[in-house]
Every structure is written in structure tokens, then in C-alpha cells.
């Protein structure tokens, strides 16, 4: 069965899609600026992801894959540290663990991409685990003090 493509319907669909895309972009920018003004830094960092994805895509289109990769790695590092700091300030164990997880994932991915020996990789795994445990112990101690 062949479908007919009426050009007026296609133009209408493209126009509606374009308008909806622009409205979505404007609302996203409005929310991002609102979070910036209210100093909700974790929301600002998370809200920057789509813009950084477009910038990374633009670098990849220009055959500069390494620049997009570096940009994304820096973004993940900022996201991990921002989440970790937000969790520590609020003494929220789940948020702290989320920040530690993002940082650990970034570190582990970089170790698998590089030509490091097994000993150094093993030490990195152990240090990441010790970091998780130490942070969780500190937060649990803080929670214990606040309940007494």
C-alpha cells in the first residue's frame, strides 16, 4: 500500500514540530536560568547536559571527537563533585553515594581506556571502595549524632 505525501501536510507537521521544539527550548532555558538565580547548583549542572550534548555533537561533526570527549568527562567530573558536595551539605547518604558513583564510574572508565597495569587498576578499585566506605561511615556517624 503506497502512502501519498501531501506537501501541505508535511509542511504543517514540520511547522508544528519546529514550534514545539522552540517552545521546549525556551522553557528549558527559562527553568535553567531560574535554577541559576535560586542558586540550585545541582539542578544547574544537570540542566546543562542537553546543551553540552549539542556542543559535543557539534565537535564530533567537525571531526574533533577528542574535544567532545574531554568536554563530557569534565561535565561528569563536575556533576559527580557537585552531587557529592550537595549530599554532604544536606547530610543525605543517597545523594552522596550518587555523587561517589558518578566519580567512580568516570575514574574506572578512564582506567579501562588507558594502558595502565593491573596493579594500578587494582589499587584504584580498592581506593574507590575505601572512599565509599569512609564517606558512608562519616555520614552514618553524623546521622547518629543528630538522632541523640
N, CA, C and O atoms as a DFTB+ gen file, in Angstrom:
592 C
 N C O
     1  1       0.848      -1.177       0.000
     2  2       0.000       0.000       0.000
     3  2       0.885       1.229       0.000
     4  3       1.750       1.371       0.864
     5  1       0.688       2.086      -0.923
     6  2       1.505       3.284      -1.048
     7  2       0.852       4.442      -0.320
     8  3      -0.363       4.629      -0.380
     9  1       1.663       5.204       0.358
    10  2       1.171       6.372       1.074
    11  2       1.399       7.604       0.220
    12  3       2.458       7.766      -0.387
    13  1       0.410       8.463       0.179
    14  2       0.585       9.706      -0.558
    15  2       1.178      10.740       0.390
    16  3       0.812      10.815       1.563
    17  1       2.072      11.510      -0.125
    18  2       2.704      12.541       0.688
    19  2       2.244      13.901       0.188
    20  3       2.781      14.438      -0.781
    21  1       1.276      14.431       0.841
    22  2       0.774      15.749       0.511
    23  2       1.741      16.776       1.104
    24  3       2.009      16.752       2.305
    25  1       2.255      17.658       0.286
    26  2       3.272      18.603       0.751
    27  2       2.718      19.580       1.781
    28  3       3.467      20.030       2.648
    29  1       1.437      19.922       1.719
    30  2       0.881      20.846       2.703
    31  2       0.819      20.204       4.086
    32  3       1.040      20.880       5.091
    33  1       0.519      18.893       4.147
    34  2       0.504      18.189       5.434
    35  2       1.919      18.096       5.988
    36  3       2.128      18.299       7.184
    37  1       2.885      17.794       5.143
    38  2       4.268      17.695       5.601
    39  2       4.773      19.051       6.098
    40  3       5.468      19.120       7.112
    41  1       4.427      20.127       5.390
    42  2       4.856      21.448       5.834
    43  2       4.223      21.797       7.173
    44  3       4.873      22.395       8.031
    45  1       2.963      21.428       7.356
    46  2       2.270      21.681       8.613
    47  2       2.933      20.911       9.746
    48  3       3.122      21.457      10.833
    49  1       3.293      19.638       9.508
    50  2       3.952      18.824      10.532
    51  2       5.310      19.410      10.890
    52  3       5.684      19.458      12.061
    53  1       6.034      19.850       9.892
    54  2       7.346      20.452      10.149
    55  2       7.177      21.749      10.932
    56  3       7.956      22.018      11.847
    57  1       6.183      22.551      10.594
    58  2       5.950      23.806      11.308
    59  2       5.568      23.554      12.752
    60  3       6.092      24.212      13.651
    61  1       4.666      22.613      12.995
    62  2       4.257      22.299      14.363
    63  2       5.441      21.742      15.149
    64  3       5.662      22.117      16.300
    65  1       6.190      20.854      14.528
    66  2       7.373      20.300      15.191
    67  2       8.393      21.363      15.527
    68  3       8.990      21.331      16.604
    69  1       8.603      22.303      14.628
    70  2       9.547      23.387      14.876
    71  2       9.088      24.294      16.003
    72  3       9.882      24.682      16.861
    73  1       7.798      24.632      16.000
    74  2       7.260      25.485      17.063
    75  2       7.361      24.779      18.411
    76  3       7.766      25.391      19.400
    77  1       6.999      23.498      18.462
    78  2       7.096      22.748      19.716
    79  2       8.543      22.639      20.184
    80  3       8.821      22.745      21.378
    81  1       9.461      22.427      19.248
    82  2      10.873      22.368      19.611
    83  2      11.376      23.677      20.177
    84  3      12.125      23.685      21.154
    85  1      10.976      24.785      19.575
    86  2      11.392      26.103      20.068
    87  2      10.780      26.379      21.441
    88  3      11.460      26.899      22.325
    89  1       9.490      26.032      21.631
    90  2       8.861      26.217      22.937
    91  2       9.539      25.376      24.013
    92  3       9.726      25.834      25.140
    93  1       9.899      24.168      23.669
    94  2      10.603      23.301      24.618
    95  2      11.971      23.884      24.972
    96  3      12.374      23.876      26.135
    97  1      12.672      24.384      23.974
    98  2      13.973      25.001      24.214
    99  2      13.844      26.237      25.108
   100  3      14.628      26.415      26.040
   101  1      12.861      27.084      24.825
   102  2      12.662      28.288      25.625
   103  2      12.307      27.937      27.064
   104  3      12.815      28.555      27.999
   105  1      11.432      26.942      27.246
   106  2      11.062      26.561      28.614
   107  2      12.244      25.946      29.356
   108  3      12.398      26.169      30.557
   109  1      13.075      25.179      28.666
   110  2      14.256      24.597      29.309
   111  2      15.231      25.689      29.732
   112  3      15.787      25.632      30.829
   113  1      15.441      26.676      28.876
   114  2      16.334      27.782      29.211
   115  2      15.765      28.585      30.379
   116  3      16.510      28.996      31.269
   117  1      14.454      28.810      30.382
   118  2      13.797      29.534      31.470
   119  2      13.993      28.805      32.800
   120  3      14.342      29.428      33.803
   121  1      13.771      27.492      32.813
   122  2      13.961      26.712      34.039
   123  2      15.422      26.709      34.477
   124  3      15.714      26.786      35.671
   125  1      16.339      26.619      33.518
   126  2      17.760      26.598      33.842
   127  2      18.183      27.930      34.467
   128  3      18.905      27.945      35.465
   129  1      17.740      29.035      33.891
   130  2      18.086      30.351      34.429
   131  2      17.447      30.528      35.806
   132  3      18.066      31.093      36.708
   133  1      16.210      30.048      35.973
   134  2      15.555      30.139      37.273
   135  2      16.318      29.393      38.352
   136  3      16.439      29.880      39.476
   137  1      16.835      28.215      38.023
   138  2      17.643      27.462      38.979
   139  2      18.956      28.179      39.256
   140  3      19.445      28.157      40.386
   141  1      19.528      28.807      38.250
   142  2      20.766      29.565      38.431
   143  2      20.534      30.722      39.406
   144  3      21.338      30.948      40.311
   145  1      19.428      31.455      39.217
   146  2      19.123      32.596      40.082
   147  2      18.874      32.141      41.516
   148  3      19.284      32.821      42.457
   149  1      18.204      30.995      41.699
   150  2      17.905      30.483      43.037
   151  2      19.081      29.734      43.660
   152  3      18.970      29.216      44.772
   153  1      20.198      29.675      42.953
   154  2      21.426      29.009      43.415
   155  2      21.196      27.526      43.703
   156  3      21.749      26.993      44.665
   157  1      20.412      26.877      42.907
   158  2      20.233      25.428      42.990
   159  2      21.243      24.793      42.032
   160  3      20.918      24.434      40.900
   161  1      22.463      24.668      42.516
   162  2      23.589      24.331      41.647
   163  2      23.499      22.936      41.070
   164  3      23.920      22.722      39.934
   165  1      22.968      21.982      41.807
   166  2      22.849      20.635      41.257
   167  2      21.881      20.631      40.076
   168  3      22.135      19.959      39.077
   169  1      20.778      21.371      40.177
   170  2      19.844      21.476      39.059
   171  2      20.473      22.202      37.872
   172  3      20.201      21.862      36.721
   173  1      21.311      23.197      38.149
   174  2      22.006      23.912      37.077
   175  2      22.945      22.965      36.348
   176  3      23.004      22.968      35.118
   177  1      23.681      22.150      37.105
   178  2      24.613      21.202      36.492
   179  2      23.858      20.168      35.666
   180  3      24.240      19.876      34.533
   181  1      22.793      19.617      36.225
   182  2      22.003      18.626      35.494
   183  2      21.338      19.243      34.270
   184  3      21.233      18.596      33.228
   185  1      20.894      20.477      34.388
   186  2      20.233      21.145      33.274
   187  2      21.167      21.504      32.136
   188  3      20.710      21.780      31.027
   189  1      22.457      21.505      32.388
   190  2      23.428      21.824      31.339
   191  2      23.698      20.645      30.416
   192  3      24.322      20.820      29.369
   193  1      23.248      19.460      30.773
   194  2      23.535      18.256      29.982
   195  2      23.070      18.360      28.526
   196  3      23.848      18.027      27.632
   197  1      21.839      18.806      28.242
   198  2      21.437      18.884      26.829
   199  2      22.294      19.847      26.015
   200  3      22.638      19.558      24.869
   201  1      22.638      20.985      26.601
   202  2      23.475      21.949      25.877
   203  2      24.853      21.361      25.604
   204  3      25.403      21.530      24.515
   205  1      25.408      20.670      26.594
   206  2      26.725      20.055      26.398
   207  2      26.657      18.918      25.385
   208  3      27.618      18.684      24.653
   209  1      25.536      18.214      25.337
   210  2      25.373      17.158      24.330
   211  2      25.378      17.757      22.924
   212  3      25.987      17.195      22.013
   213  1      24.711      18.881      22.746
   214  2      24.691      19.546      21.437
   215  2      26.083      20.055      21.084
   216  3      26.521      19.930      19.940
   217  1      26.776      20.624      22.059
   218  2      28.137      21.104      21.803
   219  2      29.055      19.945      21.454
   220  3      29.860      20.048      20.529
   221  1      28.942      18.830      22.193
   222  2      29.741      17.646      21.884
   223  2      29.431      17.102      20.509
   224  3      30.335      16.680      19.788
   225  1      28.159      17.105      20.134
   226  2      27.758      16.658      18.800
   227  2      28.373      17.568      17.730
   228  3      28.830      17.091      16.691
   229  1      28.382      18.882      17.993
   230  2      28.966      19.823      17.037
   231  2      30.466      19.580      16.874
   232  3      30.990      19.649      15.762
   233  1      31.164      19.293      17.988
   234  2      32.589      18.967      17.885
   235  2      32.798      17.685      17.093
   236  3      33.728      17.596      16.292
   237  1      31.941      16.694      17.310
   238  2      32.072      15.429      16.590
   239  2      31.817      15.623      15.098
   240  3      32.445      14.960      14.273
   241  1      30.904      16.521      14.748
   242  2      30.622      16.800      13.336
   243  2      31.823      17.451      12.669
   244  3      32.018      17.313      11.462
   245  1      32.621      18.153      13.444
   246  2      33.810      18.821      12.906
   247  2      35.046      17.923      13.002
   248  3      36.175      18.396      12.878
   249  1      34.824      16.634      13.222
   250  2      35.901      15.629      13.315
   251  2      36.867      15.917      14.446
   252  3      38.069      15.681      14.323
   253  1      36.339      16.427      15.549
   254  2      37.141      16.653      16.737
   255  2      36.540      15.841      17.875
   256  3      36.029      16.399      18.846
   257  1      36.605      14.509      17.749
   258  2      35.994      13.628      18.742
   259  2      36.611      13.804      20.122
   260  3      35.913      13.702      21.132
   261  1      37.907      14.067      20.173
   262  2      38.564      14.168      21.480
   263  2      38.065      15.379      22.267
   264  3      37.982      15.312      23.493
   265  1      37.734      16.475      21.602
   266  2      37.252      17.650      22.315
   267  2      35.886      17.379      22.942
   268  3      35.643      17.789      24.077
   269  1      35.007      16.711      22.240
   270  2      33.714      16.350      22.795
   271  2      33.857      15.394      23.965
   272  3      33.133      15.505      24.955
   273  1      34.786      14.456      23.855
   274  2      35.035      13.503      24.936
   275  2      35.578      14.216      26.177
   276  3      35.154      13.931      27.297
   277  1      36.499      15.128      25.976
   278  2      37.060      15.889      27.093
   279  2      35.965      16.724      27.755
   280  3      35.891      16.795      28.981
   281  1      35.125      17.348      26.953
   282  2      34.028      18.158      27.483
   283  2      33.083      17.303      28.327
   284  3      32.668      17.716      29.410
   285  1      32.747      16.121      27.834
   286  2      31.837      15.248      28.566
   287  2      32.479      14.717      29.845
   288  3      31.803      14.595      30.866
   289  1      33.771      14.399      29.804
   290  2      34.465      13.946      31.014
   291  2      34.523      15.037      32.074
   292  3      34.347      14.764      33.261
   293  1      34.769      16.271      31.648
   294  2      34.778      17.388      32.600
   295  2      33.382      17.580      33.179
   296  3      33.235      17.838      34.374
   297  1      32.354      17.455      32.336
   298  2      30.981      17.584      32.814
   299  2      30.668      16.509      33.853
   300  3      30.085      16.810      34.895
   301  1      31.043      15.274      33.584
   302  2      30.777      14.202      34.547
   303  2      31.530      14.423      35.855
   304  3      31.003      14.132      36.928
   305  1      32.752      14.932      35.775
   306  2      33.507      15.220      36.998
   307  2      32.814      16.320      37.805
   308  3      32.690      16.203      39.024
   309  1      32.368      17.374      37.146
   310  2      31.661      18.457      37.832
   311  2      30.340      17.936      38.406
   312  3      29.965      18.291      39.523
   313  1      29.641      17.100      37.648
   314  2      28.383      16.527      38.129
   315  2      28.614      15.665      39.367
   316  3      27.861      15.758      40.336
   317  1      29.646      14.831      39.343
   318  2      29.943      13.975      40.486
   319  2      30.317      14.769      41.718
   320  3      29.813      14.500      42.808
   321  1      31.192      15.741      41.559
   322  2      31.616      16.556      42.693
   323  2      30.446      17.402      43.203
   324  3      30.262      17.542      44.413
   325  1      29.660      17.962      42.288
   326  2      28.503      18.758      42.695
   327  2      27.478      17.942      43.466
   328  3      26.924      18.408      44.461
   329  1      27.228      16.726      43.003
   330  2      26.289      15.849      43.700
   331  2      26.838      15.454      45.060
   332  3      26.106      15.419      46.049
   333  1      28.123      15.158      45.105
   334  2      28.764      14.782      46.365
   335  2      28.692      15.926      47.375
   336  3      28.339      15.707      48.533
   337  1      29.020      17.133      46.949
   338  2      29.003      18.298      47.844
   339  2      27.577      18.591      48.307
   340  3      27.356      18.900      49.478
   341  1      26.610      18.496      47.394
   342  2      25.211      18.724      47.765
   343  2      24.756      17.715      48.812
   344  3      24.067      18.070      49.769
   345  1      25.138      16.472      48.629
   346  2      24.785      15.441      49.599
   347  2      25.461      15.637      50.939
   348  3      24.846      15.411      51.982
   349  1      26.724      16.056      50.929
   350  2      27.434      16.297      52.185
   351  2      26.847      17.481      52.936
   352  3      26.712      17.436      54.159
   353  1      26.498      18.539      52.216
   354  2      25.902      19.704      52.880
   355  2      24.553      19.368      53.498
   356  3      24.223      19.843      54.585
   357  1      23.773      18.543      52.797
   358  2      22.467      18.164      53.311
   359  2      22.491      16.923      54.172
   360  3      21.462      16.490      54.691
   361  1      23.688      16.346      54.321
   362  2      23.856      15.099      55.083
   363  2      22.881      14.031      54.609
   364  3      22.196      13.387      55.403
   365  1      22.839      13.862      53.275
   366  2      21.950      12.887      52.662
   367  2      22.798      11.788      52.043
   368  3      23.511      12.003      51.063
   369  1      22.703      10.618      52.633
   370  2      23.559       9.487      52.258
   371  2      23.335       9.059      50.812
   372  3      24.299       8.761      50.106
   373  1      22.100       9.023      50.364
   374  2      21.807       8.602      48.997
   375  2      22.402       9.526      47.954
   376  3      22.917       9.066      46.934
   377  1      22.336      10.822      48.201
   378  2      22.884      11.802      47.259
   379  2      24.407      11.723      47.249
   380  3      25.029      11.831      46.193
   381  1      25.003      11.536      48.413
   382  2      26.459      11.376      48.493
   383  2      26.887      10.143      47.709
   384  3      27.851      10.194      46.944
   385  1      26.174       9.034      47.896
   386  2      26.514       7.815      47.172
   387  2      26.339       7.987      45.665
   388  3      27.105       7.417      44.888
   389  1      25.341       8.765      45.240
   390  2      25.156       9.022      43.809
   391  2      26.347       9.796      43.243
   392  3      26.836       9.476      42.160
   393  1      26.813      10.812      43.973
   394  2      27.986      11.562      43.532
   395  2      29.234      10.701      43.496
   396  3      30.033      10.787      42.564
   397  1      29.398       9.868      44.518
   398  2      30.553       8.958      44.537
   399  2      30.471       7.957      43.382
   400  3      31.487       7.604      42.784
   401  1      29.260       7.507      43.076
   402  2      29.085       6.557      41.978
   403  2      29.468       7.190      40.641
   404  3      30.138       6.553      39.828
   405  1      29.052       8.431      40.406
   406  2      29.398       9.107      39.153
   407  2      30.911       9.269      39.047
   408  3      31.491       8.998      37.996
   409  1      31.550       9.706      40.124
   410  2      33.007       9.864      40.105
   411  2      33.716       8.527      39.921
   412  3      34.680       8.433      39.161
   413  1      33.238       7.489      40.618
   414  2      33.863       6.170      40.489
   415  2      33.710       5.638      39.073
   416  3      34.651       5.068      38.519
   417  1      32.535       5.818      38.486
   418  2      32.317       5.353      37.116
   419  2      33.228       6.080      36.136
   420  3      33.774       5.468      35.218
   421  1      33.391       7.379      36.330
   422  2      34.273       8.151      35.457
   423  2      35.720       7.700      35.598
   424  3      36.421       7.524      34.602
   425  1      36.163       7.513      36.832
   426  2      37.547       7.073      37.068
   427  2      37.777       5.686      36.479
   428  3      38.788       5.448      35.818
   429  1      36.854       4.789      36.715
   430  2      37.015       3.425      36.201
   431  2      37.003       3.385      34.679
   432  3      37.771       2.634      34.076
   433  1      36.153       4.172      34.057
   434  2      36.135       4.215      32.590
   435  2      37.445       4.753      32.041
   436  3      37.943       4.253      31.033
   437  1      38.003       5.755      32.684
   438  2      39.292       6.290      32.219
   439  2      40.400       5.255      32.395
   440  3      41.308       5.183      31.566
   441  1      40.343       4.454      33.461
   442  2      41.355       3.421      33.641
   443  2      41.252       2.345      32.578
   444  3      42.274       1.817      32.140
   445  1      40.048       2.008      32.154
   446  2      39.899       0.984      31.123
   447  2      40.293       1.516      29.749
   448  3      40.686       0.743      28.875
   449  1      40.190       2.830      29.552
   450  2      40.582       3.427      28.276
   451  2      42.094       3.593      28.150
   452  3      42.620       3.679      27.040
   453  1      42.780       3.638      29.262
   454  2      44.223       3.888      29.215
   455  2      44.989       2.572      29.334
   456  3      44.418       1.524      29.634
   457  1      46.265       2.656      29.097
   458  2      47.135       1.483      29.153
   459  2      47.839       1.401      30.499
   460  3      49.067       1.464      30.566
   461  1      47.073       1.263      31.559
   462  2      47.647       1.142      32.894
   463  2      47.710      -0.330      33.276
   464  3      46.917      -1.146      32.806
   465  1      48.667      -0.650      34.135
   466  2      48.839      -2.033      34.556
   467  2      47.738      -2.490      35.501
   468  3      46.975      -1.684      36.034
   469  1      47.675      -3.798      35.695
   470  2      46.648      -4.375      36.554
   471  2      46.835      -3.953      38.010
   472  3      45.853      -3.793      38.736
   473  1      48.068      -3.773      38.440
   474  2      48.319      -3.368      39.813
   475  2      47.721      -1.985      40.092
   476  3      47.052      -1.785      41.105
   477  1      47.967      -1.039      39.188
   478  2      47.431       0.302      39.366
   479  2      45.900       0.293      39.295
   480  3      45.240       1.013      40.045
   481  1      45.344      -0.510      38.405
   482  2      43.883      -0.627      38.325
   483  2      43.315      -1.229      39.606
   484  3      42.281      -0.780      40.101
   485  1      43.979      -2.230      40.135
   486  2      43.532      -2.849      41.380
   487  2      43.574      -1.881      42.539
   488  3      42.650      -1.835      43.350
   489  1      44.647      -1.101      42.622
   490  2      44.764      -0.095      43.673
   491  2      43.651       0.947      43.527
   492  3      43.089       1.400      44.524
   493  1      43.335       1.323      42.294
   494  2      42.261       2.294      42.060
   495  2      40.921       1.736      42.532
   496  3      40.151       2.446      43.180
   497  1      40.636       0.474      42.216
   498  2      39.394      -0.150      42.679
   499  2      39.328      -0.138      44.209
   500  3      38.291       0.184      44.788
   501  1      40.424      -0.485      44.848
   502  2      40.454      -0.525      46.314
   503  2      40.256       0.869      46.893
   504  3      39.500       1.031      47.851
   505  1      40.918       1.879      46.336
   506  2      40.784       3.244      46.834
   507  2      39.361       3.778      46.653
   508  3      38.852       4.498      47.511
   509  1      38.732       3.430      45.551
   510  2      37.347       3.850      45.340
   511  2      36.445       3.199      46.383
   512  3      35.562       3.858      46.933
   513  1      36.653       1.932      46.659
   514  2      35.869       1.247      47.687
   515  2      36.091       1.843      49.067
   516  3      35.143       2.013      49.833
   517  1      37.343       2.160      49.385
   518  2      37.651       2.794      50.672
   519  2      36.980       4.163      50.758
   520  3      36.488       4.544      51.819
   521  1      36.958       4.895      49.663
   522  2      36.288       6.202      49.638
   523  2      34.796       6.070      49.924
   524  3      34.241       6.842      50.706
   525  1      34.142       5.085      49.289
   526  2      32.728       4.838      49.559
   527  2      32.507       4.517      51.033
   528  3      31.633       5.097      51.676
   529  1      33.299       3.593      51.562
   530  2      33.126       3.182      52.957
   531  2      33.372       4.333      53.931
   532  3      32.598       4.533      54.866
   533  1      34.444       5.087      53.714
   534  2      34.768       6.194      54.619
   535  2      33.671       7.252      54.596
   536  3      33.265       7.749      55.647
   537  1      33.199       7.593      53.425
   538  2      32.143       8.595      53.323
   539  2      30.871       8.117      53.996
   540  3      30.224       8.882      54.711
   541  1      30.504       6.864      53.779
   542  2      29.301       6.320      54.405
   543  2      29.441       6.257      55.922
   544  3      28.476       6.520      56.639
   545  1      30.622       5.915      56.421
   546  2      30.825       5.882      57.870
   547  2      30.702       7.272      58.487
   548  3      30.103       7.434      59.550
   549  1      31.265       8.261      57.825
   550  2      31.173       9.630      58.333
   551  2      29.717      10.079      58.355
   552  3      29.265      10.663      59.340
   553  1      28.984       9.815      57.285
   554  2      27.587      10.239      57.247
   555  2      26.738       9.474      58.257
   556  3      25.838      10.053      58.864
   557  1      27.004       8.209      58.444
   558  2      26.261       7.458      59.451
   559  2      26.556       7.975      60.854
   560  3      25.664       8.017      61.700
   561  1      27.795       8.364      61.103
   562  2      28.149       8.952      62.404
   563  2      27.411      10.271      62.599
   564  3      26.907      10.545      63.688
   565  1      27.344      11.094      61.544
   566  2      26.603      12.353      61.622
   567  2      25.127      12.097      61.916
   568  3      24.523      12.790      62.734
   569  1      24.552      11.103      61.247
   570  2      23.136      10.778      61.496
   571  2      22.932      10.298      62.914
   572  3      21.927      10.633      63.541
   573  1      23.884       9.506      63.441
   574  2      23.787       9.030      64.809
   575  2      23.838      10.164      65.810
   576  3      23.142      10.132      66.825
   577  1      24.665      11.175      65.532
   578  2      24.763      12.328      66.434
   579  2      23.509      13.181      66.382
   580  3      23.114      13.757      67.395
   581  1      22.877      13.272      65.220
   582  2      21.690      14.119      65.115
   583  2      20.463      13.483      65.752
   584  3      19.534      14.198      66.128
   585  1      20.433      12.151      65.883
   586  2      19.295      11.476      66.496
   587  2      19.370      11.442      68.029
   588  3      18.379      11.127      68.686
   589  1      20.517      11.759      68.591
   590  2      20.670      11.673      70.060
   591  2      20.314      12.961      70.733
   592  3      20.388      13.059      71.958
